[in-house]
Amino acid sequence: MIHTEKTVASKTIYEGKVISLRVEDVELPDGKLAKRELVKHPGAVAVLAVTAEGKLVFVRQFRKALERTLVEIPAGKIEPGEDKRITAIRELEEETGYHAQQFEYIQSFATSPGFADEVIHLYVATGLQKVENPAAGDEDEFIDILECTIEEAEQLVADGQIFDAKTLYAILYAKNMK
């Protein structure tokens, strides 16, 4: 049986630069009412960038929500009306200074479906070339670039430096790509 919830009332309580927060009253399958607090997000892309030597390209940056620095694959928010593939190309160049000859769509997945509608679209990028004058990244992002073998990436996972789902998913995909 497929269960659904019917929205009977909805109120946006916050509208920000990246997300909005909405509270909805829903009717449950048994007829009772419940509240849902929902984070609305425009979606994002993530890029598993692989060098000619088979190394994976990561970025290291501080994540305020977790109050710690993480190692992640390059990723970013889809701008309004922007094609996901264009977002992937843009984010790879802005965050790493690389351009890829090939971009292949891998998979889309929900990040936190219990309260957010964000979907990340994962691409693998190969045929990497350094861009002479890469597009400037976000002015509030401070990023270091790392290139690691899959084994080194797995050690970063074991050490807790790689901690986010999109990067873990990408490493698993890369390991099975071999």
Buried (B, 14 or more C-beta within 10 A) or exposed (E): EEEEBEEEEEEEEEEEEEBBBBBBBBBEEEEEEEEBEBBBBBBBBBBBBBBEEEBBBBBBBEEEEEEEBBBBBBBBBBEEEBEBBBBBBBBBBBBBBBBBEEBEEBEEBEBEEEEBBBBBBBBBBBEBEEBEEBBEBEEEEEBEBBBBEBEEBBEBBEEEBBBBEBBBBBBEBBEEEE
